[in-house]
Amino acid sequence: CILLGVLLHSSIAKVTTAFSVTPQLVAALSWSATVVFIAVIVRTGWMTVNRSDSLGWTMHRYGEGILRNIPNDSILLSHTDLDLNPVRYLQTCENRRLRNTKHVHQLSLQMMPYPWFQKQQEPLYANDDIVFPNTQFDGVSTDRLSEGNARLITNFLAANLHSHRDRRRPSRAIYLDMQAVNEAEIDSMGFWRGYILVPSGFEYLVVPSSLFPNASDPRGAPLSVHNIAQRFHMQSWMALQRIKRHFPKVTDEFSHRFPRGTWEGAAMNVYYDAHYQLGLFYLTWVMDAQTQVTMENLGLVLDRLVAAALLLQEAWDAASQYNTFSSSLRDLQRNTALAYMRLHAMLLTVFKIQDKVRWPILEHIDAVDSPATNNAL
């Protein structure tokens, strides 16, 4: 735009010199050219920059979706600008305008390792009772696939979940950006380096596995699967439903306006990533629970399996058509198929005793928008 403006001004100046045009005519030509130039820009770029309709509020709704599932006074560890910016805007601008008293302590994992963070940022949290561990260790990194990044996160979690400077109050809840960790390291039922990563909408709720006396690494001693189900499954399901009520679903219109590489396109990827992670959370629990299934918990196991299939199916439908997914499409396809294979294998048995089966999640099935819903029921 600047170069075109300079070129236009130069051309008008040359015309003025060559033809002895009056200043009034020069001004008229300049204003006319400016109006035409602006009209062309508006005409060609309006649909790209227009944010006045409902889809234009996608990022606002994304930030609201994050905050909607995080209690007051919690800590939010953001890895990407996609999480950092909308939440920071809402808390700094919208909360102040609406005089909202809710406040989440948001920290950037991308900024935390820099030497200037300790000097310039840590003092801003002096009254928030947050412990900042040493981040200047050899190999520190913000690449989520690296060991340095995992150590950066676990050091912070250990300092703020397992200890507290004010012993009179419990450790506050910590939520972690889903894009912050290497997904391949997340084990069955969300186990990751001594913690359970519980899907909670767009984020993980981080829970120390030590809170479950009978729980251990899933590759070790038997796991108390029932406790984990009762504690987190419904909570995670309802967290995603709260987002689904307000966040748009991908359509041809959305995909055309916000292709891959746009902020809105990235937010839509995370939306379906959230379906995938919650589906995996249920599916891996089912795979472990099936080794301990009884007549008493058969309904619970089948319920979670149907929920997993529905979530994975919805993610697959969107990802296969619009590529709205951040993880491996092959893994999504394989896990969706696995969920339906296991579901099919259980149905004949359960149909014989269906009057005795309880469906705690599927009581809310009307909140699920998936082509698989009717077939599953």
C-alpha positions in Angstrom: 0.0 0.0 0.0 2.8 2.4 0.9 4.7 1.7 -2.3 1.6 2.1 -4.4 0.9 5.4 -2.7 4.4 6.7 -3.4 4.1 5.5 -7.0 0.7 7.3 -7.4 2.1 10.5 -5.9 5.1 10.4 -8.2 2.9 9.8 -11.3 0.6 12.7 -10.4 3.7 15.0 -9.9 5.0 14.0 -13.3 1.7 14.7 -15.0 1.4 18.1 -13.3 4.9 19.1 -14.5 4.4 17.9 -18.1 1.0 19.4 -18.7 1.0 22.4 -16.4 -2.1 21.2 -14.5 -3.6 23.6 -11.9 -3.2 22.8 -8.2 -7.0 22.4 -7.9 -7.0 19.7 -10.6 -4.1 18.0 -8.9 -5.9 17.9 -5.6 -9.1 16.6 -7.3 -7.1 13.8 -9.1 -5.3 12.9 -5.9 -8.5 12.6 -3.9 -10.2 10.6 -6.7 -7.3 8.2 -7.0 -7.3 7.7 -3.2 -11.0 7.0 -3.0 -10.7 4.5 -5.9 -7.7 2.9 -4.3 -9.5 2.4 -1.0 -12.6 1.1 -2.7 -10.6 -1.5 -4.5 -8.9 -2.7 -1.3 -12.2 -2.9 0.6 -13.9 -4.7 -2.3 -11.1 -7.3 -2.6 -10.3 -7.8 1.1 -13.5 -7.2 2.9 -14.5 -10.8 3.3 -11.1 -11.7 4.6 -10.9 -9.0 7.3 -14.6 -8.7 8.2 -15.3 -10.0 11.7 -18.7 -8.5 12.3 -20.7 -11.7 11.9 -20.9 -14.7 14.2 -17.9 -16.6 12.7 -15.9 -13.4 13.2 -16.1 -14.0 16.9 -14.4 -17.4 16.8 -11.3 -16.3 18.6 -13.4 -14.5 21.3 -15.4 -17.7 21.8 -12.2 -19.7 21.9 -10.8 -17.6 24.7 -14.2 -17.8 26.5 -14.2 -21.6 26.1 -10.8 -21.8 27.9 -11.9 -19.6 30.8 -15.3 -21.2 31.0 -13.8 -24.4 32.3 -11.1 -23.0 34.6 -12.0 -22.1 38.2 -11.1 -18.8 39.7 -7.5 -18.5 41.1 -6.2 -21.4 39.0 -3.0 -21.4 37.1 -3.1 -21.7 33.3 0.2 -22.7 31.5 -0.1 -21.6 27.9 2.4 -22.9 25.3 1.1 -21.2 22.2 0.0 -17.7 21.3 -3.3 -19.3 20.3 -4.0 -19.8 24.0 -2.1 -16.9 25.4 -3.5 -14.0 23.4 -7.3 -14.5 23.6 -7.2 -15.3 27.3 -5.0 -12.4 28.1 -7.2 -10.0 26.1 -10.4 -11.3 27.8 -8.9 -11.0 31.3 -7.2 -7.6 30.7 -9.8 -5.9 28.6 -13.2 -7.6 28.9 -13.0 -8.5 32.6 -12.1 -4.9 33.4 -14.9 -3.5 31.3 -17.4 -5.9 32.7 -16.0 -5.6 36.2 -15.7 -9.4 36.4 -13.9 -10.6 39.5 -12.8 -14.0 38.1 -9.1 -14.2 37.5 -6.9 -17.0 36.2 -3.1 -16.8 36.7 -1.9 -17.2 33.1 1.8 -17.9 32.3 3.6 -18.4 29.0 5.8 -21.5 28.8 7.4 -19.9 25.7 8.6 -16.9 27.7 9.4 -18.6 31.0 12.9 -19.9 30.0 14.2 -16.6 28.9 16.7 -14.9 31.3 14.7 -11.6 31.2 11.6 -13.4 32.5 13.0 -13.7 36.0 13.8 -10.0 36.2 10.9 -8.5 34.4 8.0 -10.9 34.8 8.3 -12.8 38.0 8.0 -9.7 40.2 4.5 -9.2 38.6 3.4 -12.4 40.3 4.9 -11.6 43.7 1.4 -11.5 45.3 0.0 -14.5 43.5 1.8 -17.1 45.6 3.3 -18.9 42.6 6.7 -20.7 42.8 9.0 -20.2 39.9 11.6 -23.0 39.7 15.0 -22.7 38.0 14.5 -22.5 34.2 18.2 -21.9 33.3 19.2 -25.6 33.2 21.2 -27.2 30.4 18.9 -28.3 27.6 15.9 -26.1 28.5 13.6 -25.9 25.5 10.1 -24.9 24.4 10.0 -27.5 21.7 7.1 -29.7 22.9 8.8 -32.8 21.5 12.0 -32.2 23.5 13.1 -33.5 26.9 14.0 -29.9 27.9 10.4 -28.8 27.4 9.0 -31.7 29.5 11.5 -31.0 32.3 10.5 -27.3 32.2 6.8 -28.2 32.7 7.3 -30.9 35.3 9.7 -28.6 37.4 6.9 -26.0 37.5 4.2 -28.6 38.4 6.3 -30.1 41.1 7.0 -26.7 42.7 3.3 -25.6 42.6 1.3 -28.9 43.0 3.4 -30.8 45.6 4.5 -27.9 47.7 3.1 -24.5 48.7 4.6 -21.5 50.4 1.3 -20.9 52.3 0.7 -24.2 54.0 -2.7 -23.1 55.2 -4.2 -23.3 51.7 -4.2 -26.2 49.3 -2.4 -26.1 46.0 -4.5 -24.4 43.4 -5.5 -26.2 40.2 -3.2 -26.1 37.3 -4.3 -26.3 33.6 -2.0 -27.1 30.8 -2.2 -26.1 27.1 -3.0 -29.3 25.1 -0.2 -28.3 22.6 2.4 -28.1 25.4 3.4 -31.8 25.6 4.5 -34.5 23.2 1.3 -36.4 22.6 3.2 -39.7 22.0 4.4 -39.6 25.6 0.8 -39.6 27.1 0.1 -43.1 28.3 -3.1 -44.9 29.0 -5.8 -42.9 30.8 -3.7 -39.7 30.5 -0.7 -40.7 32.6 2.3 -38.5 31.8 5.5 -38.4 33.9 3.8 -38.9 37.3 0.7 -36.9 36.5 -2.7 -37.5 35.0 -3.6 -35.1 32.1 -7.4 -34.9 32.3 -9.0 -33.4 29.2 -11.0 -30.4 30.3 -12.2 -28.7 27.1 -9.3 -27.0 25.3 -6.9 -27.7 28.2 -5.6 -30.5 30.4 -6.3 -30.4 34.1 -3.1 -31.7 35.7 -3.6 -34.1 38.6 -0.7 -35.7 40.6 -1.1 -39.5 40.2 -0.1 -39.7 43.9 -3.7 -38.6 44.8 -4.8 -42.1 44.0 -3.3 -44.5 46.5 -4.0 -47.5 44.4 -2.8 -45.9 41.1 0.5 -46.3 39.5 2.1 -46.1 36.1 -0.3 -48.2 33.9 2.6 -50.4 32.9 3.2 -51.3 36.5 0.9 -52.4 39.3 -2.9 -52.6 38.8 -4.7 -49.3 38.5 -7.7 -48.2 40.4 -9.7 -47.5 37.2 -13.0 -47.1 39.0 -11.7 -44.1 41.1 -10.4 -42.3 38.0 -13.7 -42.9 36.2 -15.9 -41.6 39.1 -13.6 -38.6 39.7 -13.0 -37.3 36.2 -15.1 -38.8 33.4 -18.3 -36.8 33.9 -16.4 -33.7 34.7 -14.5 -33.9 31.4 -17.6 -34.7 29.4 -19.5 -31.7 30.7 -16.4 -29.4 30.2 -16.5 -30.2 26.4 -20.3 -29.8 26.3 -20.0 -26.3 27.7 -17.7 -25.4 24.8 -19.8 -27.1 22.2 -22.8 -25.0 23.1 -21.0 -21.8 22.0 -18.1 -22.7 19.6 -18.9 -23.0 15.9 -18.6 -26.2 14.1 -16.5 -26.5 10.9 -18.5 -26.0 7.7 -17.7 -25.3 4.0 -18.2 -21.6 4.8 -15.9 -21.7 7.8 -13.2 -23.6 5.9 -13.3 -21.2 3.0 -13.0 -18.1 5.2 -10.5 -19.4 7.6 -8.1 -21.9 5.9 -5.2 -23.6 7.6 -2.7 -20.9 8.8 -5.3 -18.5 10.1 -5.9 -18.0 13.9 -9.5 -19.2 13.5 -8.4 -22.3 11.5 -5.9 -23.2 14.3 -8.6 -22.8 16.9 -10.9 -25.1 15.0 -8.0 -27.7 15.0 -7.8 -27.5 18.7 -11.6 -27.9 19.0 -11.4 -31.3 17.3 -8.2 -32.2 19.1 -10.2 -31.8 22.3 -12.7 -34.3 21.0 -9.9 -36.7 20.2 -8.1 -36.4 23.5 -11.3 -36.9 25.5 -12.2 -39.9 23.3 -8.7 -41.4 23.9 -9.1 -40.7 27.6 -12.3 -42.9 27.6 -11.0 -45.5 25.2 -7.8 -46.2 27.1 -9.7 -46.4 30.3 -12.1 -48.9 28.7 -9.2 -51.1 27.4 -7.9 -51.3 31.0 -11.2 -51.7 32.6 -12.3 -54.6 30.3 -9.7 -56.7 32.1 -11.6 -56.2 35.3 -15.2 -56.1 34.0 -18.0 -57.5 36.1 -21.8 -57.5 35.9 -21.7 -54.5 38.2 -19.5 -52.3 36.1 -20.4 -53.6 32.6 -22.9 -50.7 32.0 -20.2 -48.2 33.0 -17.6 -49.7 30.7 -20.0 -49.8 27.8 -21.2 -46.2 28.5 -17.6 -44.9 28.2 -17.0 -46.9 25.1 -20.0 -45.4 23.3 -18.9 -42.0 24.4 -15.4 -42.6 23.1 -16.7 -43.8 19.8 -19.0 -40.8 19.4 -16.2 -38.3 20.2 -13.7 -40.0 17.9 -16.3 -40.3 15.1 -17.0 -36.6 15.3 -13.3 -35.7 15.2 -12.8 -38.0 12.2 -15.8 -36.7 10.3 -14.4 -33.1 10.5 -10.7 -34.0 10.0 -11.2 -36.3 7.0 -13.3 -33.6 5.2 -11.7 -30.3 6.3 -8.3 -31.4 7.8 -9.2 -29.7 11.0 -6.8 -31.7 13.2 -3.3 -31.1 14.7 -2.4 -34.8 15.3 -2.0 -37.8 13.0 -5.0 -38.5 10.9 -3.8 -42.1 10.7 -3.9 -42.4 14.5 -7.3 -40.8 14.6 -8.7 -43.2 12.0 -7.1 -46.2 13.7 -8.4 -45.3 17.2 -11.9 -44.5 15.8 -12.0 -48.0 14.2 -10.7 -49.6 17.4 -13.5 -48.0 19.4 -16.2 -49.3 17.1 -14.6 -52.7 17.0 -14.7 -53.0 20.7 -18.1 -51.6 20.9 -19.5 -54.1 18.4 -17.9 -56.9 20.3 -19.7 -55.9 23.6 -23.1 -55.1 22.2 -24.5 -58.6 21.8 -23.7 -59.4 25.4 -25.1 -56.1 26.7 -28.3 -56.3 24.7 -29.2 -59.4 26.7 -29.1 -57.5 30.0 -29.9 -54.0 28.7 -32.6 -53.4 31.4 -29.8 -53.6 34.0 -27.5 -51.2 32.3 -27.0 -47.6 33.5 -25.9 -44.9 31.0 -24.6 -41.9 33.1 -23.0 -40.1 30.1 -25.6 -40.9 27.5 -28.2 -39.1 29.5 -26.7 -36.1 27.9 -26.5 -37.5 24.4 -28.7 -34.8 23.0 -25.7 -32.4 23.4 -23.6 -34.5 21.0 -23.9 -33.5 17.3 -22.5 -36.5 15.5 -23.7 -38.6 12.5 -23.0 -41.6 14.7 -25.4 -40.7 17.4 -28.6 -42.5 16.1 -26.6 -45.6 15.0 -24.9 -45.8 18.4 -28.1 -45.6 20.3 
